[in-house]
């Protein structure tokens, strides 16, 4: 009897996994229609510079929908929004560890990217896709950081590591929830070249979200990963960074400490946030 009451309470507090997945699909489809409509109507009428700026504005608006829509959907359905999005504070120590977690994960992800590039060279379509992330002045940098760092990290973590992963955790085991959340996040990016990197990153961030029961550490890790990628993309230099690179790879002097720091970070988080 008590188990049935508990199940009913969970049903009222959280959406069903299929319900959450359908909402994600609806958001992605809506954004696709929005971008397609804009391209068909205005794509040939704007100057290249204006088109690039408009793309950044659309990215910011579309990215924000990943959080705004599920948030107000949850409120309208009277779900426990704070728990559903993991809007829970964490100790200051956890925030510091999250920074180390994010920096080390970015380094390891960079090396994984370089290894994959040895097998599959970076395609031209990916280079074109990254052009809106290139910035040359203050306004462009502001738009790029707002869209690719702030909006992307908050909205995507709120949706995938909050709304969706929490829903999955309430209906099954944590491992499956983290994995399915990472897979869905990878599919939404629609980038086959970076699929492995995105999935691996998603698994680590999913673990972080579950272990700390908060969305703030994942936001920090996601934002760090994106800002580092942006800085590297905009460096626009063919000269290797001597202290960082070694024969086209991340230097072992950087890579090995990064792996050790990531391992240490995971252990510390397990100690601080025992369940």
C-alpha positions in Angstrom: 0.0 0.0 0.0 2.8 2.4 1.0 4.7 1.5 -2.2 1.7 2.3 -4.3 1.3 5.7 -2.6 5.0 6.5 -3.1 4.7 5.6 -6.8 1.7 7.8 -7.2 3.5 10.7 -5.5 6.5 10.2 -7.8 4.2 10.2 -10.8 2.8 13.5 -9.7 6.2 15.1 -9.0 8.0 14.0 -12.2 7.1 13.4 -15.8 7.2 10.0 -17.5 10.4 9.3 -19.5 8.4 9.1 -22.8 6.7 12.4 -21.9 10.1 14.0 -21.3 11.5 12.6 -24.5 8.6 13.7 -26.6 9.0 17.3 -25.2 12.7 17.2 -26.2 11.7 16.0 -29.7 9.1 18.8 -30.0 11.6 21.5 -29.0 14.2 20.2 -31.5 11.7 20.0 -34.3 10.4 23.5 -33.5 13.9 24.9 -33.6 14.6 23.1 -36.9 11.5 24.7 -38.4 12.5 28.1 -37.1 16.0 27.9 -38.6 14.7 26.5 -41.8 12.1 29.2 -42.2 14.5 31.9 -41.5 17.0 30.5 -44.0 14.3 30.2 -46.7 13.0 33.7 -46.2 16.1 35.7 -45.4 19.0 33.5 -46.4 19.6 35.1 -49.8 18.7 38.6 -48.8 21.4 39.4 -46.2 25.0 40.3 -46.6 27.4 37.6 -45.3 28.4 39.6 -42.2 24.7 40.3 -41.3 23.9 36.6 -41.9 26.6 35.6 -39.5 25.3 38.0 -36.8 21.8 36.8 -37.4 22.9 33.2 -36.9 24.3 34.1 -33.6 21.1 35.8 -32.4 19.1 32.7 -33.6 21.5 30.4 -31.7 21.0 32.4 -28.5 17.2 32.4 -28.9 17.0 28.8 -29.9 19.4 27.6 -27.2 17.4 29.4 -24.5 14.3 27.4 -25.5 16.0 24.2 -24.2 15.5 25.5 -20.7 12.5 27.9 -21.0 10.1 25.4 -22.5 10.6 22.5 -20.1 10.8 24.8 -17.1 7.4 26.4 -17.8 6.0 23.0 -18.9 7.0 21.6 -15.5 5.4 24.4 -13.7 2.2 24.1 -15.7 2.0 20.4 -14.9 2.7 21.2 -11.2 5.9 19.1 -11.1 8.5 19.7 -8.4 10.5 22.1 -10.6 13.4 22.6 -8.1 14.0 18.9 -7.8 13.3 18.2 -11.5 16.0 20.7 -12.7 18.3 20.0 -9.7 18.4 23.6 -8.7 20.1 22.7 -5.5 23.0 24.5 -3.9 26.4 22.8 -3.4 29.3 23.4 -1.0 31.9 25.9 -2.2 34.4 23.0 -2.2 32.3 21.2 -4.8 32.4 24.3 -7.1 36.2 24.4 -6.9 36.5 20.7 -7.7 34.0 21.2 -10.6 36.4 23.7 -12.1 39.3 21.2 -11.9 37.0 18.5 -13.2 36.1 20.7 -16.2 39.6 21.7 -17.1 41.0 18.2 -16.9 38.0 16.8 -18.9 38.6 19.4 -21.6 42.2 18.4 -21.9 41.4 14.7 -22.2 38.6 15.5 -24.7 41.1 17.5 -26.8 43.4 14.5 -27.0 40.5 12.2 -27.9 39.6 14.7 -30.7 43.1 14.6 -32.0 43.2 10.8 -32.0 39.9 10.6 -34.0 41.3 13.2 -36.5 44.1 10.8 -37.3 41.6 8.3 -38.5 38.9 10.7 -39.9 40.2 14.1 -41.0 38.0 17.1 -40.0 35.4 17.5 -42.7 34.9 20.8 -44.5 31.2 20.9 -43.5 32.3 21.1 -39.9 34.6 24.0 -40.5 31.7 25.8 -42.1 29.4 25.0 -39.2 31.9 26.5 -36.8 32.2 29.9 -38.6 29.4 31.6 -36.5 31.6 30.9 -33.5 34.5 32.9 -34.9 34.7 36.4 -33.4 36.8 39.5 -34.4 35.3 42.3 -32.3 33.7 43.0 -28.9 30.1 42.6 -30.1 30.8 39.3 -31.8 32.7 38.0 -28.8 29.7 39.1 -26.6 27.2 37.2 -28.8 29.4 34.1 -29.1 30.1 33.8 -25.4 26.5 34.5 -24.5 25.2 31.9 -26.9 27.9 29.2 -26.9 29.0 29.4 -23.3 26.3 30.9 -21.1 23.0 29.9 -22.8 24.3 26.6 -24.1 25.7 25.4 -20.7 22.6 26.6 -18.6 19.9 25.5 -21.1 21.4 22.1 -22.1 22.4 21.1 -18.6 19.0 22.1 -17.3 17.3 20.0 -20.0 19.5 17.0 -20.3 21.2 16.6 -16.9 18.2 18.1 -15.0 14.8 17.5 -16.6 15.5 14.4 -18.7 18.1 12.6 -16.5 16.1 13.1 -13.3 13.0 11.7 -15.0 15.0 8.7 -16.1 16.5 8.2 -12.6 13.1 8.2 -11.0 12.0 5.3 -13.3 15.2 3.2 -13.5 18.8 2.8 -12.4 21.3 5.7 -12.5 23.7 4.1 -15.1 20.9 3.8 -17.6 19.7 7.3 -16.9 23.2 8.8 -17.4 23.8 6.8 -20.6 20.4 7.5 -22.2 20.7 11.2 -21.3 24.2 11.3 -22.9 23.0 9.5 -26.0 20.0 11.9 -26.4 22.3 14.9 -25.9 24.6 13.5 -28.6 21.8 12.9 -31.1 20.4 16.4 -30.6 23.8 17.9 -31.5 23.4 16.2 -34.9 27.2 16.1 -35.4 28.4 12.7 -36.4 32.1 13.7 -36.4 32.0 14.7 -32.7 29.5 12.1 -31.6 32.1 10.1 -29.6 33.5 13.1 -27.8 30.0 14.5 -27.0 28.8 11.2 -25.7 31.9 10.7 -23.4 31.6 14.2 -22.1 27.9 13.7 -21.5 28.6 10.6 -19.4 31.1 12.4 -17.2 28.8 15.4 -16.8 25.8 13.1 -16.1 27.7 11.4 -13.3 28.6 14.8 -11.9 25.0 15.9 -12.0 23.8 12.7 -10.2 26.6 12.6 -7.6 26.2 16.3 -6.6 22.4 16.3 -7.1 22.8 19.8 -8.6 22.9 21.4 -12.0 25.5 24.0 -11.0 28.6 21.8 -11.2 27.6 20.5 -14.7 27.0 24.0 -15.9 30.5 25.0 -14.7 32.1 22.0 -16.6 30.1 22.6 -19.7 30.9 26.3 -19.8 34.6 25.7 -19.2 34.7 23.1 -22.0 33.0 25.5 -24.4 35.0 28.6 -23.6 38.3 26.7 -24.0 37.1 25.4 -27.3 36.1 28.9 -28.4 39.5 30.4 -27.4 41.3 27.6 -29.3 39.1 28.0 -32.4 39.7 31.8 -32.5 43.4 31.6 -31.8 43.8 31.0 -35.6 47.4 30.0 -35.5 49.2 27.1 -37.2 52.1 27.3 -34.7 51.8 24.6 -32.0 51.5 25.8 -28.4 54.9 24.5 -27.2 54.1 23.9 -23.6 50.8 22.2 -24.5 51.4 20.2 -27.7 53.8 17.4 -28.5 54.0 16.0 -32.0 50.4 16.9 -32.8 49.1 15.6 -29.5 48.5 16.9 -26.1 51.8 16.8 -24.2 52.1 13.9 -21.8 53.2 16.5 -19.2 49.8 18.0 -19.5 47.7 14.9 -20.3 48.9 12.7 -17.4 48.3 15.3 -14.7 44.9 16.0 -16.3 43.9 12.3 -16.0 45.2 12.3 -12.4 43.2 15.4 -11.5 40.0 14.0 -13.1 40.4 10.8 -11.1 41.1 12.8 -7.9 38.1 15.0 -8.6 35.8 12.0 -9.0 37.0 10.5 -5.7 36.6 13.8 -3.8 33.1 14.2 -5.1 32.3 10.7 -4.0 33.5 11.5 -0.5 31.7 14.9 -0.2 28.4 13.7 -1.7 28.1 10.2 -0.3 24.6 8.6 -0.8 
